[in-house]
Amino acid sequence: MMQLVTNIGVATVITAVIEVFLITNITAITTFLYQTGNDSPTIKRFAFGSTISVLLFVLFGIIIFSLIFLIMQRKTARDIEMIAEAVQQISEGDLTTRLDIAGEGEFTEIAENINRMEKDIRDLIEKERNSEQSKTDLITNVAHDLRTPLTSIIGYLELLRKNNNISPEMQKRYLDIAYNKSERLQKLIEELFGFTKLSYGKVNVNIAEVDIVKLLAQLLEESYPNFVKNGLSYDFVSNTDSQIIEADGDLLARLFDNLINNAIKYGKEGKRVKVNLRADREIVTIKIVNYGYVIPEKELPLIFDRFYRTDHSRTTQNGPGGTGLGLAIVKNITDMHHGVVSVSSDLSGTVFTVKLKIHFEEGKEYFESRNIDSKNHDSRR
């Protein structure tokens, strides 16, 4: 609209200038001719401003205005045509269309909005595709993870059902295996349900005051039989005897239980696990370190992806592989508390670092990971 008004104004000014120039000069010329003895009717009309001459000047002015306006509107017409064509292409599903309209004004703004809308549509479609792929991966992985123990259970029960000559010792062994596989199946299902609830926001965060030092000490004590079973010892180092934070105690217990169990499972070769807690004025940093398997650098960015399992976890003799959901659950719970979780791994140890705010702030974005001072970094060695 603004561009149209501008074009009308410019065309009007140019037309007025031309009209004034023509009227002044034609009137002067015809007056001079009349005074020198040329008294033809045409000369008289223009010299004395008759109705016909006025109408001719008006008509000529309209023609000049129309020509100038049309010339100035050619760019606007091209812009409108480009916008209409782009909208048509987008409506037909071509999301690679790009509108480039130079200058300033409404049409440039419309073009930018169309480009932005097109990008948003592409992003939305990509997210939908990723979501569908995730659902497919979920079904595939779940089917595989559930089928493996279930096949073993059915196989051993089938042996017991059809073979009456099995010794009591072998019967007990087969039943123990079937029972262990059943427990494994139950754990897989519980982990899957837990991850689904966390991922789709079906878990409420019940914020309360939690002593993070006592929580970690309790979890480590409860895991003591598992440490002993795997030939491991643990050290818990904290720079404070007590630290209250605002968090969901049950979710944090699950978070650190997953990290402790992960350290036990993949840290056997290192013979010990170290848990380090450092409380600052606003942030609590917890490091869980194991000295076993070193995670390759290329796998570190993928470690918190759901269903991702390192090559070592697929081939290790540490027992049945996990679902690949444990660390994804850790990431989800950390995000729900607006915290940060990261991992590093080298010959000096594999370190999972969790940073949590002491005061929970509803609706705040995740805070940026802070650099750990060298003293704190060296304390895990």
C-alpha positions in Angstrom: 0.0 0.0 0.0 2.8 2.4 0.9 4.6 1.7 -2.3 1.4 2.4 -4.3 0.9 5.8 -2.6 4.6 6.6 -3.2 4.2 5.8 -6.9 1.1 7.9 -7.2 2.7 10.8 -5.5 5.9 10.7 -7.6 3.8 10.4 -10.9 1.6 13.3 -9.8 4.6 15.6 -9.1 6.3 14.7 -12.4 3.1 15.2 -14.3 2.5 18.6 -12.6 6.0 19.7 -13.5 5.6 18.7 -17.2 2.1 20.3 -17.3 3.3 23.6 -15.9 6.3 23.5 -18.3 4.0 22.8 -21.3 1.2 25.3 -20.3 3.7 28.1 -19.6 5.6 27.6 -22.8 2.7 26.9 -25.2 0.8 29.9 -23.8 3.8 32.1 -24.2 4.4 30.9 -27.7 0.8 31.3 -28.9 0.5 34.7 -27.2 3.6 35.8 -29.1 2.3 34.5 -32.4 -1.1 36.2 -31.9 0.6 39.5 -31.1 2.7 39.2 -34.2 -0.5 39.0 -36.4 -1.3 35.2 -36.4 -5.0 35.2 -35.4 -5.9 31.6 -36.4 -8.6 30.0 -34.2 -6.1 27.4 -32.8 -3.7 30.2 -31.7 -6.5 32.1 -30.1 -7.7 29.1 -28.1 -4.3 28.4 -26.5 -3.4 32.1 -26.2 -6.5 33.0 -24.2 -7.1 29.6 -22.4 -10.3 28.4 -24.0 -12.3 25.5 -22.6 -11.0 23.2 -25.4 -7.3 24.1 -24.7 -7.9 23.5 -21.0 -9.5 20.1 -21.7 -6.6 19.2 -24.0 -4.0 20.1 -21.3 -6.0 18.0 -18.8 -6.2 15.0 -21.2 -2.5 15.3 -21.9 -1.8 15.4 -18.2 -3.8 12.2 -17.6 -1.9 10.5 -20.4 1.5 11.6 -19.0 0.4 10.6 -15.4 -0.8 7.1 -16.6 2.4 6.4 -18.5 4.7 7.5 -15.6 2.6 5.5 -13.1 2.6 2.4 -15.3 6.4 2.6 -15.7 6.9 3.0 -12.0 4.5 0.1 -11.3 6.4 -2.3 -13.5 8.6 -3.4 -10.6 5.6 -3.7 -8.3 3.8 -5.8 -10.9 6.9 -8.1 -11.2 7.1 -8.4 -7.4 3.4 -9.3 -7.2 3.8 -11.9 -10.0 6.9 -13.4 -8.3 5.0 -13.6 -5.0 2.0 -15.2 -6.6 4.2 -17.7 -8.5 6.1 -18.6 -5.3 2.9 -19.1 -3.3 1.6 -21.3 -6.1 4.8 -23.4 -6.0 4.7 -23.8 -2.2 1.0 -24.8 -2.4 2.0 -27.5 -4.8 4.6 -28.9 -2.4 7.8 -27.3 -3.7 9.5 -26.1 -0.4 12.7 -25.1 -2.1 11.3 -21.9 -3.5 13.2 -18.8 -2.5 11.8 -15.2 -2.9 14.5 -12.5 -3.5 12.9 -9.1 -3.8 15.3 -6.2 -3.5 14.6 -2.9 -1.9 12.4 -1.9 1.0 8.6 -1.9 1.4 5.7 -4.1 1.9 6.6 -6.6 -0.9 10.0 -7.1 0.5 8.5 -7.8 3.9 5.9 -10.2 2.4 8.7 -12.0 0.6 10.7 -12.4 3.9 7.6 -13.7 5.7 7.0 -16.2 2.9 10.6 -17.4 3.1 10.3 -17.7 6.9 7.0 -19.6 6.6 8.5 -21.9 4.1 11.5 -22.7 6.4 9.1 -23.3 9.3 7.1 -25.7 7.2 10.3 -27.6 6.1 11.4 -27.8 9.8 8.0 -29.0 10.9 8.0 -31.7 8.2 11.5 -32.7 9.1 10.5 -33.0 12.8 7.5 -35.1 11.8 9.7 -37.4 9.7 12.1 -37.7 12.6 9.3 -38.4 15.0 7.9 -41.2 12.7 11.4 -42.6 12.4 11.8 -42.6 16.1 8.6 -44.4 16.6 9.7 -47.0 14.0 13.1 -47.4 15.8 11.3 -47.6 19.1 9.1 -50.5 17.9 12.1 -52.3 16.3 14.4 -52.0 19.3 11.7 -52.9 21.8 10.6 -55.9 19.7 14.3 -57.1 19.6 15.0 -56.5 23.3 11.9 -58.2 24.5 12.1 -61.1 22.1 15.6 -62.2 23.2 14.8 -63.0 26.9 11.3 -64.2 26.0 12.8 -66.7 23.5 15.1 -68.1 26.2 12.2 -68.4 28.7 10.0 -70.3 26.3 12.9 -72.5 25.3 13.8 -73.6 28.8 10.2 -74.1 29.8 9.6 -76.1 26.7 12.5 -78.4 27.7 11.1 -78.9 31.2 7.6 -79.5 29.8 8.5 -82.1 27.2 11.4 -83.9 28.9 10.6 -85.9 32.0 14.1 -87.4 32.3 15.9 -84.2 33.3 17.7 -84.5 36.7 16.5 -82.3 39.6 19.8 -80.3 39.4 19.2 -79.6 35.7 15.6 -78.7 36.3 16.6 -76.2 39.0 19.2 -74.8 36.7 16.7 -74.3 33.8 14.2 -72.8 36.2 16.9 -70.4 37.6 17.7 -69.3 34.0 14.1 -68.9 33.1 13.5 -66.9 36.3 16.5 -64.6 35.6 15.4 -64.0 32.1 11.9 -63.2 33.4 13.4 -60.6 35.8 15.4 -59.2 32.9 12.2 -59.0 30.8 10.4 -57.2 33.7 13.3 -54.7 34.0 13.2 -54.0 30.2 9.5 -53.3 30.3 9.8 -51.0 33.4 12.6 -49.1 31.8 10.7 -48.7 28.6 7.6 -47.4 30.4 9.7 -45.1 32.5 11.5 -43.6 29.4 8.2 -43.2 27.6 6.6 -41.3 30.5 9.7 -39.0 30.8 9.9 -38.4 27.0 6.2 -37.5 26.6 5.9 -35.3 29.7 3.7 -37.7 31.7 5.9 -37.4 34.7 5.4 -34.5 37.1 8.4 -32.9 38.7 7.7 -32.7 42.4 10.1 -30.2 43.7 11.1 -30.4 47.3 14.3 -29.9 49.4 16.7 -32.7 48.9 20.1 -33.3 50.6 22.1 -34.3 47.6 25.1 -35.5 49.7 22.9 -37.9 51.7 21.1 -39.0 48.6 24.3 -40.1 46.9 25.7 -41.7 50.0 22.5 -43.7 50.4 22.5 -44.8 46.7 26.2 -45.9 47.0 25.5 -47.8 50.2 22.5 -49.6 48.6 24.7 -50.5 45.6 27.4 -52.0 47.9 26.4 -55.6 47.2 26.7 -54.9 43.4 30.1 -53.4 43.9 31.3 -56.4 45.8 29.8 -58.8 43.3 31.8 -57.1 40.5 35.0 -56.9 42.5 34.8 -53.1 42.7 35.4 -50.5 45.5 34.1 -47.0 45.6 35.2 -43.6 47.0 32.8 -40.8 47.7 34.4 -37.3 48.1 32.4 -34.2 48.9 33.5 -30.7 49.8 30.6 -30.4 52.2 28.8 -32.7 54.7 25.4 -31.5 53.6 23.9 -29.6 50.6 20.2 -28.9 50.2 19.0 -28.4 46.7 15.5 -27.9 45.2 14.7 -31.0 43.1 12.6 -34.1 42.7 14.3 -36.6 45.0 12.8 -39.7 43.3 13.9 -38.6 39.9 17.4 -37.7 41.1 17.6 -41.1 42.7 16.8 -42.7 39.4 19.3 -40.5 37.6 22.3 -41.3 39.8 21.3 -44.9 40.3 21.5 -45.3 36.5 24.9 -43.6 36.4 26.3 -45.7 39.3 25.0 -48.9 37.7 26.6 -47.9 34.4 29.9 -47.2 36.2 29.8 -50.7 37.8 28.9 -52.4 34.6 31.6 -50.9 32.4 34.2 -50.1 35.1 35.1 -53.6 36.2 38.6 -53.6 34.8 39.4 -50.4 36.8 38.6 -52.0 40.1 37.1 -48.8 41.6 34.5 -46.1 41.1 34.9 -42.6 42.3 32.0 -40.2 43.1 33.0 -36.5 43.6 30.6 -33.8 44.7 31.4 -30.1 44.7 28.9 -27.5 45.9 29.4 -23.9 44.8 27.2 -20.9 45.7 24.6 -21.7 42.9 25.6 -25.0 41.4 26.2 -28.5 42.5 28.6 -30.6 40.3 28.6 -34.4 40.6 31.2 -36.5 38.8 30.9 -40.3 38.6 34.2 -41.8 37.4 35.1 -45.3 36.4 38.4 -46.6 35.2 37.3 -49.4 32.9 36.4 -49.3 29.2 37.4 -46.1 27.4 34.6 -44.8 25.2 35.9 -43.8 21.7 35.7 -40.1 21.0 33.4 -40.6 18.0 30.8 -42.3 20.2 30.8 -39.6 22.9 28.2 -37.3 21.2 25.8 -40.2 20.8 26.1 -41.6 24.3 22.9 -40.0 25.5 20.8 -40.9 22.5 18.0 -43.4 23.1 18.7 -47.0 22.2 22.4 -46.1 21.5 24.8 -48.7 22.8 28.5 -48.7 22.3 30.2 -51.5 20.4 31.7 -52.6 23.8 28.3 -52.9 25.4 27.2 -55.3 22.5 30.2 -57.6 22.8 31.1 -57.3 26.5 30.9 -60.3 28.8 29.4 -58.1 31.5 26.1 -59.8 31.3 23.0 -59.1 29.2 23.1 -55.8 27.3 20.8 -52.9 28.3 18.0 -51.3 26.4 20.2 -48.3 25.5 17.7 -46.2 27.5 19.5 -45.7 30.8 21.6 -42.7 29.7 18.8 -41.3 27.7 16.7 -41.3 31.0 19.6 -39.6 32.7 19.6 -36.9 30.1 15.8 -36.4 30.3 15.8 -36.1 34.1 18.7 -33.7 34.0 16.9 -31.6 31.5 13.7 -31.6 33.6 15.8 -30.0 36.4 17.3 -27.5 33.9 20.7 -29.0 34.5 23.5 -30.2 32.3 25.0 -33.7 31.9 28.1 -34.4 29.9 30.7 -37.2 29.5 34.4 -37.4 28.8 36.5 -40.5 28.4 40.2 -41.2 28.1 43.0 -43.3 29.7 42.5 -41.3 33.0 38.9 -42.4 33.3 35.4 -42.1 32.0 33.7 -39.2 33.7 29.9 -38.5 33.8 29.4 -34.9 35.0 26.0 -33.7 36.2 25.5 -30.0 37.1 22.3 -29.0 38.9 21.1 -25.6 40.2 20.7 -25.3 43.9 17.5 -23.3 43.4 15.0 -24.8 40.9 13.5 -22.1 38.7 10.4 -23.1 36.9 10.4 -22.3 33.2 14.0 -21.3 33.0 16.2 -22.5 30.1 19.1 -24.8 30.8 22.2 -23.0 32.1 25.4 -23.2 30.2 28.0 -25.7 31.4 30.7 -24.0 33.4 34.4 -24.8 33.3 35.6 -26.9 36.2 38.6 -25.5 37.9 41.8 -27.5 37.7 41.7 -28.5 41.3 38.3 -30.1 41.0 39.4 -31.7 37.7 42.5 -33.2 39.3 40.7 -34.5 42.3 39.1 -37.3 40.3 42.5 -38.8 39.5 
